[in-house]
């Protein structure tokens, strides 16, 4: 069994890398959290590996790779504990939650169904399945949930108010949150008025 590969990344796509070591190139499927940290200047990298058998008769072994042991543990936890989830589907889920593993863990622990839907785009059925499957197991994953400072809480309140304002105008919660996140990247002074005004510019693009 392969635990990790330490080698030269010679090729990347939007789904996988080829990492070479000892004259052998390994094709490794990776989540975005790993791919986003690999650039053309990347040389040797250590990739933590999960091997998974594909096909009805076990004829193909796929390699799944992660930059950290914690991300690998999250993948394995979802694959093993969430019903109806194989390796491929688990990687798709990790793709979504890699935008913030901390928020995902917090949502599971707090049974925040709405957060799982708006932050990560899961359906209510999938959010329920995650919470029911992982609520008693996810704490063992060593991905911390940071405490919030008063400034963070004020910022979150502004974001929540902006999302509520957009949903009152007919936007879905998921589209409203995406528009607000895009707006935050483009304004220097964050007020509720500026945030709503800028979010409206992006709302049409995310519908």
Beta strands, then each sheet from edge to edge (+ up, - down):
strand 1: 4-12
strand 2: 16-21
strand 3: 24-30
strand 4: 44-54
strand 5: 60-66
sheet 1: 1+ 2- 3+ 5+ 4- 1+
end
